[in-house]
């Protein structure tokens, strides 16, 4: 058998062995392509987010919390607001004087996010971290 034939044979074997892995990983990722939409358990309580294209909005348990923003791939950037918080802003946003900026990022599997938040218009991260884990429905 020539060198060219052996090389071609190796590539065919490698392709046959790795193709199922590519199909499996693509399928697994496709199930998680929900973006930020869904139910989450976060360090601010349960949160539900609805996403329509690059826009997302939701609610979370802490003091009637709401969140709104834009999604760009695995990143969410927007605002949060509550009925009360430790710091009051000088202007209203989302119908409240208790608000701030938030930036979140999904992990590679799409089942967790990590982010930072602020009060009012300060840089996200100046007030703390925001973490969440996707809640899956059980049948």
Secondary structure by P-SEA (a helix, b strand, c coil): ccaaaaaaaaaaaaaaaaaaaaaaaaaaaaaacccccccccccccbbbbbbccccccccccccbbbbbbbbccccccccccccccccccccccccccccbbbbbbbcccccccccccccccccccccbbbbbbbbbbcc
